[in-house]
Amino acid sequence: MTGRRFWLVLFTGFAVLFLTTGHWYGTVSVDTQAADLEAYQLVHTGSLDLSDVKGLPDNPFLIRTDGGVVTDRTAGVILVGVPMQAALAPFEPSPDTAGVATAALLVAAALASLATVMAELGGGRRRAAACTVALGLGSAVWTVASSELWTHSAAALWLVLLLRAAQRERWWWAGSFALLATVTRVHLLLIAVLLVVAVTIAERRLRPLLLVGAGVAAATALLVSWNAAVFGHPGLTGGYYRQYVGVRLQEHGLVSQELEGFAGTLISPLRGVLLYTPVAIVAALGVWRGWRSAPSWARGAAIGAVLYLGVQLKVNGFYGGTAFFGNRLVVEALLVGAPLAYCGYLRAGAGARHAARVLAAVSIAVHATGAVFAGAASNYQQTEGRGWRIWLLHDVLRETGVAGETVFGVALLTALACAYGLPGKLLCRMRHRLAL
């Protein structure tokens, strides 16, 4: 199988699944609704002003400026939604329909590209694909990033393409993808910067630093210009800062806030990644095991992911809002850290690999339940201040009863069977019998 066919097969599989489980039924988050509305308005009127939109929803992320009513979403997530809004415009769908389709395709492309990155690190394409499936379906990459057009949806693709460009030493492209990631989520520049600094130190070359640095600098200039034009004041965070970021930074001390944020991210019932994505335990051990053998770009990107997550938790806390299942704030860190963890997995013993298969199956079953029952009322309860008292998986299973338990059980058994290659073995036996 050629590299392009490998990518296309994975992309098609992910795209079909994500388009099937996307949030088509209208219960999208206010975050994604605000971005979808702006992209829709830009396509149909050429303006960002939403003042003349009939039936404008009561959305906290729509703010009034001197230029009218606009969304405080970032430039990157608005602009990435424009092509699909334009393509579907003749059919006159709701803005959210185009947003869901865009998210599904972006994340499918990101995961297919991540598999190609890991395949070139060794272990063969089958193993790289299996690890990509475990990450993509066993985390909020599925239940959040692929389901609606969040900033995480676009950031996922730009970051993976940044890794791919660094792996192939195409630094002009790396700078371009760093630009796109930064205008989508500004603090992602930390990942791009740490990646290229690690490469510069390890290989003693300035060219990567200059080209990626140029991309980050250009992104910074674009954000400042966009925010000055749209919100009336230059800056990097746009309208979001005035409503949330500035207040959040003044609430608590840095140390206590960061400690609670990391603890909540890891083990809280609401967002704990070790509860919802337990295969991350094996991945964390893989980071330690694969550190020396991993390429410098993978190590630098992983360090940048930790710093990015630290800034994110300071800005947003580990709650991350409501109307979604799992932990959306770790999506970028999981994707960027995957190549380093994969290098460690390639050197793992039989016991660690068995544990990885079982924990991956559990992770997929958890998120299959969250994806299928995304509209459950449990996902829309107020979460602020209740991160240690709400366990969404328990609440969703209790709410959905036998249906939820069936989805969880079927997904778990299917994932375990695939992890141990049972479908392939069964197919081989059938072929052998037919040949006889």
Secondary structure, 3 states (H helix, E strand, C coil): CCHHHHHHHHHHHHHHHHHHHCCCCCCCCHHHHHHHHHHHHHHHHCCCCCCCCCCCCCCCCEEEECCEEEECCCHHHHHHCHHHHHHHHHHCCCHHHHHHHHHHHHHHHHHHHHHHHHHCCCCCHHHHHHHHHHHHHCCHHHHHHCCCCCHHHHHHHHHHHHHHHHHCCCHHHHHHHHHHHHHHCHHHHHHHHHHHHHHHHHHCCCHHHHHHHHHHHHHHHHHHHHHHHHHCCCCCCCHHHHHHHHHHHCCCCHHHHHHHHHHHHHHCCCCCHHHHCCHHHHHHHHHHHHCCCCCHHHHHHHHHHHHHHHHHHHHHCCCCCCCCCCCHHHHHHHHHHHHHHHHHHCCCCHHHHHHHHHHHHHHHHHHHHHHHCCCCHHHHCCCCCCCCCCCHHHHHHHHHCHHHHHHHHHHHHHHHHHHCCHHHHHHHHHHHHHHC
